[in-house]
Amino acid sequence: MPKNETVFEYLTGTWKRLYAASREFGRYAYTKEEKAKWSASFAEIKHLIILYVGLTLEDPTMFPQPAG
C-alpha cells in the first residue's frame, strides 16, 4: 500500500480502478462467455470493496494507518 494513504483512500482508488477497467472492457468485442465471467468477477470484486470499506468505517484501527 502506498505510504501516507489510508485504507479508505486506497479502497476508494480501487473502486475507481475497477470502474475504469469495466469501461475499457466494454470497448472490446468479447464472447458471451467472457462477458459473463467478467460480470461475475466484477460483481464479486465490487462486493469485496464495499465490504472492506464498511469494515474500515466501523473500525479504522482494524488495518494499519499512516502516522500523522
PyMOL commands that set and color helices and strands:
alter all, ss='L'
color gray80, all
select helices_A, chain A and resi 7-26+32-58+60-62
alter helices_A, ss='H'
color red, helices_A
deselect
rebuild
show_as cartoon
